[in-house]
């Protein structure tokens, strides 16, 4: 069994344990490795445009807001935009700030018939630390994975 299959099997096992309504749950480091190993994998960043501009972007990610800012209204075009942005055979890895909105997006995509939807645990900024601050405990940025800020 190759490394890609090992990672995906582990992510699928997590999803079963947590009773998630999508294919799997990946750590940020696992997600980065999947993106490296699977040419059909796509990172879907569901954070708001404000978060992308102020906090940072992941190079090569497909950016589709799950909610708008500041009202946090659901994006009524999310699934339509997603389906037009990827091929149906793609592994889809969803990312948000902490892993909550991206889990909802992965669930919605799965319910809409897209296979192979994975959530990235911890998100871009990770969990809050003892001082209530992000970017220090887990997350894409704290793992030293590629990102940029405008």
N, C-alpha and C positions, 0 to 999 in steps of 0.2 A: 504494500500500500504506500503510495507516494505521500509526500509532505502535505500537498493540497488536500488530499482525501482525509488525512489525519486531522487537519485543522477543521475541515467542514464537519467531520464526524463528531468531534468534540463540541463544536458549536451547536450541532443538532441535538446532542445529548443534553446540553444545558437547556435548550428550548423545551425538551420533553420534561426535564426535572422541574422547570419553572412554569410548565403548562402555558407556554407562549403560543400565540396563534400565527406564527410564521416559522420559517424553516430553521433558523438558528440565531445564536447570540455569540458575537465575537468580541474579544478584547481588542483594543486599538492595535497592539502589535500583531495579533493574528490577522486583523483586517488588512493591515499594510502588506503582510506576507501574501494573503490571498490576492490582493491587487497586483502584486509582483508575479505570482505564479499562474494566474488565470487571465488570459488575454481578453476573455469576454466579461470580466468583472467590471462593474461600474460603481463608483462612490456617489451616492445621492445625498447632498448636504441640504437638509430641510430647515436650516436656521433662517432667520429673517435677514433681509438685505442690511438692516442696521447692524446685526451681529456680524455679518460677513465683513462689512466696512470697518466697524470699530474694533472687532476682536481678532479677526484673521480669517483667511481662506485656506483651503486645501487645494494645492495645484491639481488641475485636471478633474476636479469634482464637478458633477452636474448639480447646479444650484436651483432648487425649486422650493420656495417657501411653503411650509406646512400651515403657518399662520402669519398674518400680517402684524406689523408693529406700528403703534403701540397698543392697538385695540385687541390684538390676539384673536381676530376673527379667522375661522378656518378658510383656507384657500379653496374656493369652489372648483378651481381648474387644476388642482394638484394631480389627480389621477390622469386626466386628459394630457396634461403637459408631460407627465412621467412616461406615459405610453408612447408619446411622440418622440421622446428623447432617448429611448433605449430599444434594443431588439428583444423580442420575447425570450430568447435563450440566454440572456445575460444573467449573471449572478449580480444581485442588487444588494449593496451594502449601504444602509441608511445611517446617517450621522446627524446629531444635533448638539446642543450644548452639553447635556448630561446623560442622554440616552433615553429620555422619556418621550419626547415628541417623535423621535426617530422610531421608537417601538410602535407608536400609533401609526406612523406612516408605513412601516413594514407590514403591520397587520392589515391596513387598508389596501395596500398593494396586493397582498396575498388574497384577500377577499375579492378583489377585482380580477383575479385569475392570473396574476403574474407569479410564476414559480420562482423558487430560489431567492427568497427575500430574507436578508439577515440584518439584525440590528447590531450597531457597534456600542457595546457597553461602555459606560463612563463618558461617552460623547467626546466633544472637542475640548472642553474645559475641565472635565473630571468632576468628582464629588467635592463637596465643601469640606474644608479642613476644620480643625477645632475652633478656628477664629471665624468660621463662616465664609471663607474665601475659596474660590476655585483656582484652577491652574497650578496646583501644588500637589494634589493627590489624584493620581490617575488621569486619564484622558489623553487624547491625541497629542496635544501640545506638550504635556509633562513627560510623555514617552519619547520626546525628541523626534517625532515624525515630521515629514515635510509640511510646512505651512508658510504663509506670507501675510504681511499686513500692509494696507495702503496708507 
